[in-house]
């Protein structure tokens, strides 16, 4: 799993709202799909996986060249049966992606010996045959195209202030149940990334509110995906949002790993890492034809 980013904010005062910002940063595909058999067809399938994204996915483990091989068919109820297996990477190469776009093309991997953990669940491991840095997720070659993301951090101070203010207004109007714990507290933009789809600008943002009580610090996360016409500074129309709230040290948070276009139709998809206190899941959020976004697939939970 990708490591959780360190929280940093800088304040902006606008209309009485304090906002903080922090950033981070064809034919071959058809032949690949036709030649690859289903992975573990006897296991109960996680049917929400987009088959056009390929048979498996990989994510970096630590800072070296080791990778976790994510098997989309695995669910929370079947992940135990995938422990100690050989990773199904034979005859596959991978395109490695990050928030800045494609990092590597057709990178080969080799399986690592199976590891049987006793007290936790993990994905089978492999190793990149050619090391790469700054990538977040990999798909079987030819199945997806990278979409480059622009971080609020690299924008001018004026542009970042306008974007942060627009996101705060969008967050303030979400149809969420009132929580007295956070009532009246300012929204802060923890991270925000934008990209363009045809004539629309899309933003993916993590917006937080916090209660800084020493004995019981509380945190609220709002993951927002919104759209507005490109070249405008108006309010984003929110096509997807999720909210989590709880103790600061154990709150669930969602980190954006990459944006991709899947298959021949180039369906826009956001790839996320859903972080819990002691483990996590990977997920896909896909755009519909109507401009809405839907969380369609989540991996099994792993905690090693």
C-alpha positions as CSV (number, residue, x, y, z in Angstrom):
1,X,0.0,0.0,0.0
2,X,1.2,3.5,-0.7
3,X,2.2,5.4,2.5
4,X,-0.1,7.9,4.0
5,X,0.9,11.5,3.3
6,X,1.9,13.9,6.0
7,X,-0.7,16.5,6.7
8,X,0.3,20.1,6.0
9,X,-2.0,23.1,5.5
10,X,-1.7,26.8,4.8
11,X,-4.6,29.1,5.6
12,X,-6.6,31.3,3.3
13,X,-9.3,33.7,4.5
14,X,-12.3,34.2,2.2
15,X,-15.8,35.1,3.1
16,X,-15.1,34.2,6.7
17,X,-14.0,30.7,5.8
18,X,-10.5,29.6,6.6
19,X,-9.2,27.1,4.0
20,X,-5.9,25.2,4.1
21,X,-4.2,23.7,1.1
22,X,-1.7,21.0,0.6
23,X,-0.7,19.1,-2.4
24,X,1.4,16.1,-3.5
25,X,2.1,15.8,-6.0
26,X,-5.4,-0.8,-28.9
27,X,-4.5,-3.9,-30.7
28,X,-2.0,-5.1,-28.2
29,X,-4.5,-4.7,-25.4
30,X,-7.0,-6.9,-27.4
31,X,-4.4,-9.7,-27.9
32,X,-3.4,-9.5,-24.2
33,X,-7.0,-9.8,-23.1
34,X,-7.7,-12.7,-25.4
35,X,-4.7,-14.7,-24.3
36,X,-5.0,-14.4,-20.5
37,X,-7.1,-17.0,-18.7
38,X,-9.2,-16.1,-15.6
39,X,-7.2,-16.0,-12.4
40,X,-8.4,-18.6,-9.9
41,X,-11.8,-19.1,-11.6
42,X,-13.0,-21.4,-8.8
43,X,-12.9,-18.6,-6.2
44,X,-16.0,-16.5,-5.6
45,X,-15.5,-13.5,-7.8
46,X,-15.5,-9.8,-6.9
47,X,-17.8,-9.1,-9.8
48,X,-17.4,-5.3,-9.8
49,X,-13.9,-5.3,-11.2
50,X,-13.7,-3.7,-14.7
51,X,-12.4,-6.6,-16.8
52,X,-11.1,-4.0,-19.4
53,X,-8.5,-3.0,-16.8
54,X,-6.7,-6.3,-17.1
55,X,-6.4,-9.4,-15.0
56,X,-4.5,-8.0,-12.0
57,X,-3.0,-4.8,-10.6
58,X,0.3,-4.2,-8.8
59,X,1.3,-1.6,-6.2
60,X,4.7,-0.8,-4.7
61,X,5.8,-2.2,-1.4
62,X,8.2,0.1,0.5
63,X,10.8,2.0,-1.3
64,X,12.5,-0.9,-3.2
65,X,11.5,-2.9,-6.2
66,X,9.1,-5.3,-4.5
67,X,5.4,-5.1,-5.5
68,X,2.2,-6.5,-4.1
69,X,0.1,-8.4,-6.7
70,X,-3.5,-7.4,-6.2
71,X,-6.0,-10.1,-7.4
72,X,-9.3,-8.4,-8.2
73,X,-11.4,-11.5,-7.6
74,X,-10.4,-11.7,-4.0
75,X,-12.9,-10.5,-1.4
76,X,-12.8,-10.1,2.4
77,X,-14.4,-13.5,2.7
78,X,-11.9,-15.3,0.3
79,X,-8.6,-13.4,0.9
80,X,-7.5,-16.2,3.3
81,X,-7.4,-18.7,0.3
82,X,-4.9,-16.4,-1.5
83,X,-2.3,-16.6,1.3
84,X,1.0,-18.3,0.4
85,X,0.2,-18.6,-3.3
86,X,2.5,-17.8,-6.2
87,X,1.7,-14.5,-7.8
88,X,0.0,-14.9,-11.2
89,X,2.4,-12.7,-13.2
90,X,3.8,-15.2,-15.8
91,X,4.0,-13.7,-19.3
92,X,2.7,-10.3,-18.1
93,X,4.3,-6.9,-18.3
94,X,3.0,-3.8,-16.6
95,X,2.5,-0.1,-17.3
96,X,3.4,1.9,-14.1
97,X,1.4,5.0,-13.4
98,X,1.5,7.8,-10.9
99,X,-0.3,11.1,-10.4
100,X,2.1,12.7,-12.9
101,X,1.1,10.2,-15.6
102,X,2.9,7.1,-17.0
103,X,6.2,6.3,-15.2
104,X,7.2,3.1,-17.1
105,X,5.9,1.0,-20.0
106,X,5.9,-2.8,-20.4
107,X,7.9,-3.4,-17.2
108,X,8.5,-7.1,-16.5
109,X,8.2,-8.6,-13.1
110,X,9.3,-11.8,-11.5
111,X,7.5,-13.8,-8.8
112,X,8.9,-13.8,-5.2
113,X,8.7,-16.9,-3.1
114,X,5.3,-17.2,-1.3
115,X,5.2,-15.9,2.3
116,X,2.6,-17.3,4.7
117,X,1.7,-14.8,7.4
118,X,0.1,-16.1,10.5
119,X,-1.7,-13.1,12.0
120,X,-2.6,-10.9,9.0
121,X,-3.5,-11.0,5.3
122,X,-1.3,-9.8,2.4
123,X,-1.1,-9.9,-1.4
124,X,1.4,-12.2,-3.1
125,X,4.7,-10.5,-3.9
126,X,6.8,-10.0,-7.0
127,X,9.8,-7.8,-8.0
128,X,10.2,-5.3,-10.8
129,X,13.0,-6.5,-13.1
130,X,13.7,-2.9,-13.9
131,X,13.4,-0.6,-10.9
132,X,11.2,2.5,-11.2
133,X,10.6,5.4,-8.8
134,X,7.5,7.6,-8.0
135,X,4.9,5.2,-9.4
136,X,1.7,4.4,-7.5
137,X,-0.1,1.6,-9.3
138,X,0.5,-0.7,-12.3
139,X,-1.8,-2.4,-14.8
140,X,-1.2,-5.1,-17.3
141,X,0.3,-3.4,-20.3
142,X,-2.0,-2.0,-22.9
143,X,-5.2,-2.0,-20.8
144,X,-5.2,1.6,-19.5
145,X,-3.9,5.0,-20.5
146,X,-2.6,7.4,-17.9
147,X,-4.2,10.8,-17.2
148,X,-1.8,13.4,-15.9
149,X,-3.0,15.2,-12.7
150,X,-2.1,18.8,-11.7
151,X,-1.7,19.4,-8.0
152,X,-3.0,22.5,-6.2
153,X,0.5,22.7,-4.7
154,X,2.1,23.7,-8.0
155,X,-0.5,26.3,-8.8
156,X,0.1,30.0,-8.3
157,X,-1.0,31.3,-4.9
158,X,-3.9,33.2,-6.5
159,X,-5.1,30.1,-8.5
160,X,-4.7,27.8,-5.5
161,X,-6.7,30.2,-3.3
162,X,-9.5,30.4,-5.9
163,X,-9.6,26.6,-6.2
164,X,-9.6,26.1,-2.4
165,X,-12.4,28.6,-1.9
166,X,-14.5,26.9,-4.6
167,X,-13.9,23.5,-3.0
168,X,-14.9,24.8,0.4
169,X,-18.1,26.1,-1.0
170,X,-18.8,22.8,-2.6
171,X,-18.1,21.0,0.7
172,X,-20.4,23.3,2.6
173,X,-23.4,22.4,0.4
174,X,-23.0,18.6,0.5
175,X,-26.2,16.8,1.6
176,X,-24.6,15.2,4.6
177,X,-26.1,14.6,8.0
178,X,-25.2,17.4,10.4
179,X,-22.6,16.4,13.0
180,X,-22.5,18.7,16.0
181,X,-18.8,17.7,16.6
182,X,-17.8,19.7,13.5
183,X,-20.5,22.3,13.2
184,X,-19.1,25.8,12.5
185,X,-15.5,24.5,11.9
186,X,-13.6,25.6,8.8
187,X,-13.0,23.3,5.9
188,X,-9.3,22.8,4.9
189,X,-8.2,21.3,1.6
190,X,-5.7,18.5,2.5
191,X,-5.0,17.7,-1.2
192,X,-6.6,18.5,-4.6
193,X,-5.7,17.4,-8.1
194,X,-7.3,18.5,-11.3
195,X,-7.4,17.1,-14.9
196,X,-9.4,17.8,-18.0
197,X,-11.9,15.6,-19.8
198,X,-13.0,17.1,-23.1
199,X,-14.5,20.4,-22.1
200,X,-14.8,19.7,-18.4
201,X,-12.3,20.3,-15.6
202,X,-12.4,17.5,-13.0
203,X,-11.1,17.9,-9.4
204,X,-10.4,15.2,-6.8
205,X,-10.0,16.6,-3.4
206,X,-9.6,15.5,0.2
207,X,-11.2,18.2,2.5
208,X,-11.0,18.0,6.2
209,X,-12.3,19.5,9.4
210,X,-10.7,18.9,12.7
211,X,-11.3,19.2,16.5
212,X,-8.0,19.9,18.1
213,X,-8.7,18.7,21.6
214,X,-5.6,17.2,23.2
215,X,-7.6,14.5,25.0
216,X,-9.8,13.5,22.1
217,X,-8.7,14.9,18.7
218,X,-11.3,14.3,16.0
219,X,-11.1,14.5,12.2
220,X,-13.6,14.5,9.4
221,X,-12.5,13.6,5.8
222,X,-14.6,14.5,2.7
223,X,-13.5,12.9,-0.6
224,X,-15.0,15.0,-3.4
225,X,-15.0,14.5,-7.1
226,X,-16.4,17.5,-8.9
227,X,-16.7,18.9,-12.4
228,X,-17.1,22.3,-14.0
229,X,-16.6,23.8,-17.5
230,X,-12.8,24.1,-18.3
231,X,-11.5,27.7,-18.0
232,X,-14.1,28.8,-15.5
233,X,-13.9,29.6,-11.8
234,X,-17.4,28.7,-10.8
235,X,-18.7,26.1,-8.3
236,X,-17.8,22.5,-8.9
237,X,-20.8,20.2,-9.5
238,X,-20.1,17.3,-7.1
239,X,-20.4,13.9,-8.9
240,X,-19.2,11.8,-6.0
241,X,-18.4,12.3,-2.3
242,X,-17.8,10.1,0.7
243,X,-17.5,11.1,4.3
244,X,-15.6,9.5,7.3
245,X,-15.2,10.9,10.8
246,X,-13.7,9.7,14.0
247,X,-10.6,9.7,16.2
248,X,-7.7,11.3,14.5
249,X,-5.3,8.4,15.0
250,X,-7.7,5.8,13.5
251,X,-9.9,7.6,11.0
252,X,-10.2,6.1,7.5
253,X,-8.7,8.2,4.8
254,X,-8.6,7.9,1.0
255,X,-5.5,8.7,-1.0
256,X,-5.6,9.3,-4.8
257,X,-3.1,7.1,-6.6
258,X,-3.8,7.8,-10.2
259,X,-6.3,8.6,-12.9
260,X,-6.6,6.4,-15.9
261,X,-8.7,5.8,-19.0
262,X,-9.7,2.1,-19.3
263,X,-10.2,0.1,-22.5
264,X,-11.3,1.1,-26.0
265,X,-13.9,3.5,-24.7
266,X,-11.3,5.3,-22.5
267,X,-13.6,5.2,-19.5
268,X,-12.2,7.7,-16.9
269,X,-11.4,6.0,-13.6
270,X,-9.9,7.2,-10.3
271,X,-7.7,4.7,-8.5
272,X,-7.6,5.2,-4.7
273,X,-6.0,3.7,-1.6
274,X,-8.4,3.4,1.3
275,X,-6.3,3.6,4.5
276,X,-7.5,2.3,7.8
277,X,-5.8,2.3,11.2
278,X,-3.9,-1.0,10.5
279,X,-4.5,-1.9,6.9
280,X,-6.3,-0.9,3.8
281,X,-8.1,-1.6,0.5
282,X,-7.7,-0.4,-3.1
283,X,-10.6,1.0,-5.0
284,X,-11.9,2.2,-8.4
285,X,-14.2,5.1,-8.9
286,X,-15.6,5.2,-12.4
287,X,-17.3,8.0,-14.4
288,X,-20.7,7.3,-15.8
289,X,-22.0,8.7,-19.2
290,X,-24.1,11.2,-17.2
291,X,-21.1,12.8,-15.6
292,X,-21.6,11.2,-12.2
293,X,-18.9,9.1,-10.5
294,X,-19.5,5.8,-8.8
295,X,-17.3,3.6,-6.5
296,X,-17.5,0.3,-8.4
297,X,-14.8,-2.0,-7.0
298,X,-12.9,-2.4,-3.7
299,X,-10.2,-4.9,-3.2
300,X,-10.0,-7.3,-0.3
301,X,-8.8,-5.9,3.0
302,X,-5.1,-6.6,3.7
303,X,-3.2,-5.6,6.9
304,X,0.4,-7.0,6.7
